[in-house]
Amino acid sequence: MSAGAITIDGLSKRYGEKTVVRALDLRVARGEIFGFLGPNGSGKSTTIKMLCGLVRPTDGHASVLGFDVARETERVRRVIGYMSQSFSLYGDLTVEENLEFYGRAYGLAPERRRERKREVVDLVGIEPFVRFRSATLSGGWKQRLALACALLHEPAVVFLDEPTAGIDPVARRDLWNLLFALAERGVTLFVTTHYMDEAERCSRLGYIYDGELVAAGTEEELRRLPGVDPPDAARYSVAAEEIMLAYAAARRLPYVRDVTIFGRQLHVLTEAGVAPERLRADLAPVTEIGEIVRIAPSLEDIFLVLTRGREAR
Ligand code: ADP
């Protein structure tokens, strides 16, 4: 692993009696796209805000590029970019004016400001809209402008808190292509998302539940965690016409350990040695059954297992 971009040791945040981030330990290397996942209210935003120097940790330490987030806040702010879903764009200002505003806020000298504005406009491809008021942009273009603003001072580490929430699939894909382009240039990205297809595109993932980091690693590493892919079980994807009927029927089968609905398919965890034909025969009386395929646990399966493990405690 190359030199660390983000180092977190025992980081905690308490609000009154409630601990919302609990003794978090984590390392993120330079140039990584680190995906930070977890249910709503699990402490993702609070963690990001602590790393950006916006919220003061109750306990523990964290540093970004070697700068302590609590003691060297100003230095941290100079090397990071922060973009959230509610990033403040000025709706009455044009795209160009928003960039100008943020360029000044970051204290960029006029020459540098001109240069960087041009570069970020090129990077996010917003040239055709520079004279548009930002309020008139679509959700996807607003997010690209927000990203452009967050990149003006050329941050080496960028925190993105649900950057694609509420934007359409094409705009999501475009924004992700931008994130890859940034990572290729060596920028470190720390991203929260609820979309599994986005999580799959991250180089490493962390999963936080109720303030605790449950697991961190590559998708492969997470898949090898205890309980995720038990050797004495098999996981099948089952396509079914009436998904709820198939779900109810599958749950009643004695050899089925777990069933989850994913769109028009069920993921069924059975005892090892149960043939797909048996599953088909047992479900066919309730609805038409399509393809049954043996699968490795998806990221969603992995997070469900990890979450249930926590809830059971
Ligand atoms: P996430 O980003 O994972 O949805 P948050 O970090 O926003 O989670 O919130 C974690 C918990 O901390 C939630 O229970 C939330 O209500 C609580 N919380 C966040 N900010 C504050 C605050 N300023 N004061 C009190 N509680 C807060």
Residues whose N, C-alpha, C, O or C-beta is under 5 A from the ligand:
A	BS01	ADP	Y15 V20 P39 N40 G41 S42 G43 K44 S45 T46 T47
